Amino acid sequence: MLRELLLVLGLFSVYKFGRRMAIGHTDAAFHNADRVWSLERAVHLPGEGAVQSLLLHDHTVVQLANTYYATVHFPATALFLVWLYLRRPAHYLWARRVLAAVTSVALVLPFTFPLAPPRMLTATGLQDTARLYGPSVYGPPNVDHLSNQFAAMPSLHFGWALMVAVGLIAATRSRLRWLWLLHPLVTLTVIVGTANHYWLDSIVATLMFLVAFTFIRAPNRSPAARRPGPAPTRAPDPEAALAP
């Protein structure tokens, strides 16, 4: 268990360090933000502002959204992996491999396509809800030494939430297991409504996970399939019973 815990923590640490290494592409990040915003409007994606307006109807709601963004991402993924490790080892290996594959690819994008989030782009007209209403996990970009705020694509907030939902649906048999899809749905609402991500960030994350799911196949969902069944019984041989 300790080895696996260190392995997963190492994966998360490498991802955070890799994003930090990609800092310093401010001009390119804002240029790409303009391109993403224009592309979304050109293909008629719904405006992120409509989602933010729903959150801003009530200060409590927007603060809850900011708190969800700040506190649920890592703990939910870690608890998901711990539960799989303890209860569904085969699914744990599958989920860990998918997360490792997608997270490794996601390390490259901040170098090749740095992207400023919509809360920084004046053209969006969106508010930085975390800064205005709290709580916020980011400081001013020029003095924030803990994160790379110009690495909006892909949205691993959404991608990891999608992995949690798909993983739990694949590993369990309850008729209510599809309710786990509420986790990525709420996460998508939060990341867009707080202006931390564009729709396209989530679309790219989804495509990356779909590719990973294609090449890294999930094991059999049924826990019963992994339990040895009772040994088959043979019918008594009548000739053997009559033999002297």
DOKE-931207 format. One record per residue (C-alpha): y, z, x; residue in three letters. Coordinates in steps of 0.001 Angstrom, whole numbers, always signed. Example, Ala and Ser with C-alpha at 12.3 -4.5 7.8 and 13.67 -1.06 7.14 Angstrom:
2
(node (-4500,+7800,+12300),'ALA')
(node (-1060,+7140,+13670),'SER')
END
This chain:
244
(node (+0,+0,+0),'MET')
(node (+2422,+879,+2816),'LEU')
(node (+1747,-2445,+4529),'ARG')
(node (+2495,-4386,+1353),'GLU')
(node (+5617,-2322,+688),'LEU')
(node (+6935,-3044,+4162),'LEU')
(node (+6077,-6723,+3734),'LEU')
(node (+8032,-7017,+475),'VAL')
(node (+10975,-5016,+1815),'LEU')
(node (+10950,-7254,+4867),'GLY')
(node (+11108,-10339,+2653),'LEU')
(node (+14114,-8984,+765),'PHE')
(node (+15807,-7947,+4039),'SER')
(node (+15316,-11376,+5590),'VAL')
(node (+16820,-12973,+2491),'TYR')
(node (+19875,-10700,+2577),'LYS')
(node (+20309,-11232,+6325),'PHE')
(node (+19921,-14983,+5938),'GLY')
(node (+22627,-15118,+3286),'ARG')
(node (+24907,-13100,+5545),'ARG')
(node (+24343,-15580,+8374),'MET')
(node (+25663,-18384,+6154),'ALA')
(node (+29114,-16814,+5791),'ILE')
(node (+32073,-18798,+7019),'GLY')
(node (+32042,-21983,+4949),'HIS')
(node (+34912,-21084,+2631),'THR')
(node (+36481,-24525,+2308),'ASP')
(node (+33140,-26199,+1661),'ALA')
(node (+32219,-23456,-841),'ALA')
(node (+35311,-24126,-2971),'PHE')
(node (+34912,-27887,-2651),'HIS')
(node (+31337,-27611,-3885),'ASN')
(node (+32456,-25307,-6697),'ALA')
(node (+34840,-28002,-7945),'ASP')
(node (+31991,-30521,-7815),'ARG')
(node (+29578,-28264,-9716),'VAL')
(node (+32177,-27465,-12362),'TRP')
(node (+33013,-31157,-12817),'SER')
(node (+29327,-32108,-12989),'LEU')
(node (+28635,-29526,-15686),'GLU')
(node (+31492,-30851,-17773),'ARG')
(node (+30384,-34446,-17186),'ALA')
(node (+26874,-33736,-18514),'VAL')
(node (+28294,-31631,-21365),'HIS')
(node (+26705,-28316,-20463),'LEU')
(node (+28062,-25496,-22649),'PRO')
(node (+31083,-23785,-21161),'GLY')
(node (+30482,-20520,-19310),'GLU')
(node (+33659,-19268,-20972),'GLY')
(node (+31932,-19125,-24372),'ALA')
(node (+29412,-16616,-23007),'VAL')
(node (+32107,-14574,-21326),'GLN')
(node (+34105,-14440,-24551),'SER')
(node (+31136,-12808,-26279),'LEU')
(node (+31007,-10084,-23633),'LEU')
(node (+34756,-9511,-23665),'LEU')
(node (+34782,-8657,-27359),'HIS')
(node (+33956,-5078,-26407),'ASP')
(node (+34673,-3191,-23173),'HIS')
(node (+31407,-1286,-23446),'THR')
(node (+29420,-4505,-23692),'VAL')
(node (+31073,-6069,-20666),'VAL')
(node (+30605,-2878,-18650),'GLN')
(node (+26932,-2838,-19609),'LEU')
(node (+26657,-6447,-18458),'ALA')
(node (+28283,-5586,-15126),'ASN')
(node (+25933,-2615,-14729),'THR')
(node (+22915,-4787,-15538),'TYR')
(node (+24002,-7295,-12899),'TYR')
(node (+24522,-4574,-10302),'ALA')
(node (+21456,-2399,-10875),'THR')
(node (+18529,-4262,-12485),'VAL')
(node (+17888,-7183,-10105),'HIS')
(node (+16113,-5518,-7167),'PHE')
(node (+14517,-2504,-8937),'PRO')
(node (+12965,-4639,-11695),'ALA')
(node (+11418,-7031,-9180),'THR')
(node (+10160,-4182,-6985),'ALA')
(node (+8591,-2333,-9932),'LEU')
(node (+6980,-5571,-11082),'PHE')
(node (+5344,-6077,-7689),'LEU')
(node (+4215,-2445,-7465),'VAL')
(node (+2614,-2624,-10924),'TRP')
(node (+816,-5853,-10073),'LEU')
(node (-393,-4401,-6767),'TYR')
(node (-1864,-1363,-8514),'LEU')
(node (-3190,-2998,-11705),'ARG')
(node (-3605,-6743,-11059),'ARG')
(node (-4184,-7324,-7306),'PRO')
(node (-4971,-11031,-7671),'ALA')
(node (-1776,-11611,-9643),'HIS')
(node (+140,-9556,-7090),'TYR')
(node (-884,-11921,-4280),'LEU')
(node (+106,-14907,-6417),'TRP')
(node (+3499,-13448,-7375),'ALA')
(node (+4233,-12381,-3813),'ARG')
(node (+3463,-15864,-2517),'ARG')
(node (+5646,-17523,-5164),'VAL')
(node (+8548,-15160,-4461),'LEU')
(node (+8175,-15629,-709),'ALA')
(node (+8089,-19419,-1011),'ALA')
(node (+11106,-19699,-3292),'VAL')
(node (+13135,-17063,-1459),'THR')
(node (+12474,-18794,+1867),'SER')
(node (+13720,-22116,+507),'VAL')
(node (+16729,-20347,-1024),'ALA')
(node (+17755,-19211,+2460),'LEU')
(node (+18565,-22795,+3360),'VAL')
(node (+20951,-23608,+511),'LEU')
(node (+23868,-21353,+1584),'PRO')
(node (+23930,-23297,+4876),'PHE')
(node (+23628,-26752,+3328),'THR')
(node (+25475,-26141,+54),'PHE')
(node (+27750,-23079,+143),'PRO')
(node (+29129,-22421,-3327),'LEU')
(node (+31930,-20182,-4566),'ALA')
(node (+31057,-18444,-7862),'PRO')
(node (+32997,-19387,-11011),'PRO')
(node (+34950,-16092,-10964),'ARG')
(node (+36684,-17369,-7811),'MET')
(node (+37476,-20835,-9112),'LEU')
(node (+40850,-21049,-10862),'THR')
(node (+39867,-24187,-12773),'ALA')
(node (+37228,-22278,-14766),'THR')
(node (+39722,-19895,-16356),'GLY')
(node (+37059,-17165,-16137),'LEU')
(node (+37678,-13517,-15351),'GLN')
(node (+36018,-11438,-12670),'ASP')
(node (+34649,-8927,-15174),'THR')
(node (+33222,-6596,-12525),'ALA')
(node (+36586,-6251,-10789),'ARG')
(node (+38477,-5779,-14049),'LEU')
(node (+36098,-3527,-15972),'TYR')
(node (+33612,-2267,-13368),'GLY')
(node (+31239,-1515,-11888),'PRO')
(node (+31460,-4050,-9088),'SER')
(node (+29059,-4672,-6220),'VAL')
(node (+31467,-6936,-4333),'TYR')
(node (+34652,-6315,-2431),'GLY')
(node (+37281,-8900,-1507),'PRO')
(node (+35421,-11814,+131),'PRO')
(node (+37430,-11623,+3348),'ASN')
(node (+36423,-7994,+3976),'VAL')
(node (+33009,-7889,+2307),'ASP')
(node (+30536,-7448,+5163),'HIS')
(node (+27515,-6616,+2995),'LEU')
(node (+26989,-9859,+1096),'SER')
(node (+27726,-13570,+1136),'ASN')
(node (+29720,-14293,-1993),'GLN')
(node (+29644,-18031,-1274),'PHE')
(node (+25888,-18293,-1882),'ALA')
(node (+25878,-18690,-5658),'ALA')
(node (+23191,-21385,-5668),'MET')
(node (+20411,-20851,-6517),'PRO')
(node (+20708,-17795,-8731),'SER')
(node (+17868,-15558,-7580),'LEU')
(node (+19073,-12991,-10095),'HIS')
(node (+17767,-15414,-12699),'PHE')
(node (+14899,-16751,-10606),'GLY')
(node (+13407,-13353,-9896),'TRP')
(node (+13846,-12321,-13541),'ALA')
(node (+11949,-15479,-14501),'LEU')
(node (+9184,-14553,-12043),'MET')
(node (+8920,-11059,-13537),'VAL')
(node (+8584,-12461,-17059),'ALA')
(node (+6125,-15232,-16179),'VAL')
(node (+4116,-12896,-13973),'GLY')
(node (+3726,-10242,-16653),'LEU')
(node (+2873,-12828,-19291),'ILE')
(node (+217,-14291,-16982),'ALA')
(node (-1236,-10913,-16017),'ALA')
(node (-1461,-9269,-19453),'THR')
(node (-3094,-10015,-22791),'ARG')
(node (-882,-8222,-25311),'SER')
(node (+377,-10308,-28212),'ARG')
(node (+3830,-8885,-27440),'LEU')
(node (+3814,-10060,-23815),'ARG')
(node (+6133,-12969,-24640),'TRP')
(node (+8915,-10435,-25186),'LEU')
(node (+9157,-10247,-21404),'TRP')
(node (+11114,-13506,-21661),'LEU')
(node (+14014,-11374,-22872),'LEU')
(node (+14504,-10229,-19284),'HIS')
(node (+15471,-13670,-17896),'PRO')
(node (+17355,-14439,-21121),'LEU')
(node (+19487,-11290,-20799),'VAL')
(node (+19877,-11933,-17069),'THR')
(node (+21100,-15473,-17729),'LEU')
(node (+23631,-14193,-20268),'THR')
(node (+24839,-11574,-17792),'VAL')
(node (+25188,-13769,-14699),'ILE')
(node (+27041,-16472,-16632),'VAL')
(node (+29133,-14127,-18763),'GLY')
(node (+30299,-12100,-15768),'THR')
(node (+31242,-15371,-13997),'ALA')
(node (+28956,-14721,-11052),'ASN')
(node (+26973,-17931,-11573),'HIS')
(node (+27181,-21387,-13093),'TYR')
(node (+24556,-22744,-15470),'TRP')
(node (+23505,-25080,-12681),'LEU')
(node (+22639,-22159,-10392),'ASP')
(node (+20021,-21045,-12904),'SER')
(node (+18741,-24577,-13476),'ILE')
(node (+18169,-25053,-9743),'VAL')
(node (+16398,-21681,-9515),'ALA')
(node (+14163,-22653,-12438),'THR')
(node (+13230,-25972,-10824),'LEU')
(node (+12389,-24215,-7566),'MET')
(node (+10064,-21800,-9354),'PHE')
(node (+8437,-24600,-11344),'LEU')
(node (+7590,-26371,-8093),'VAL')
(node (+6185,-23131,-6673),'ALA')
(node (+4144,-22513,-9839),'PHE')
(node (+2711,-26033,-9524),'THR')
(node (+1405,-25547,-6002),'PHE')
(node (+613,-21807,-6144),'ILE')
(node (-1596,-21413,-9174),'ARG')
(node (-1934,-18142,-11054),'ALA')
(node (-5388,-16541,-11290),'PRO')
(node (-7234,-15993,-14573),'ASN')
(node (-5048,-13953,-16931),'ARG')
(node (-7846,-11958,-18525),'SER')
(node (-8539,-8608,-16833),'PRO')
(node (-11983,-8662,-18450),'ALA')
(node (-12841,-11817,-16551),'ALA')
(node (-12714,-9852,-13298),'ARG')
(node (-15059,-7063,-14460),'ARG')
(node (-18785,-7529,-13879),'PRO')
(node (-20590,-7798,-17183),'GLY')
(node (-23918,-6162,-18013),'PRO')
(node (-26983,-7733,-16450),'ALA')
(node (-28703,-10149,-18863),'PRO')
(node (-31841,-8769,-20475),'THR')
(node (-35040,-10805,-20494),'ARG')
(node (-37272,-11005,-23510),'ALA')
(node (-40683,-9369,-22919),'PRO')
(node (-43459,-11781,-21996),'ASP')
(node (-46223,-11408,-24635),'PRO')
(node (-48869,-12830,-22278),'GLU')
(node (-47965,-10301,-19608),'ALA')
(node (-48289,-7509,-22162),'ALA')
(node (-51891,-8605,-23049),'LEU')
(node (-52987,-9079,-19471),'ALA')
(node (-55527,-6479,-18201),'PRO')
END
